[in-house]
């Protein structure tokens, strides 16, 4: 089953630009977002908020796990990672009767 990985990342204070540059060079990522506007202080970001959200489409959860371990974790300046899996589905609505 195909999965979408929503990967939330914390960057070390002062290393955000370097992390952003590294993420920009990973072609497998379908989307990359720098997150701003969190009301908590930066020094608490690893506990309360995230600096980046990246999205990858993967063939299965095992391939996604390998991608995170081999391509995301080694990036210098990343101090926290949370991965959420999304699996698409179809909702069948009942036919309307007129």
Secondary structure, DSSP 8 states (H G I E B T S, - for coil): --EEEEEEEEE-TT-HHHHHHHHHT-TTEEEEEE----SS-GGGHHHH--SEEEEEEESSHHHHHHHIIIIITTSTTEEEEEEEEE------------
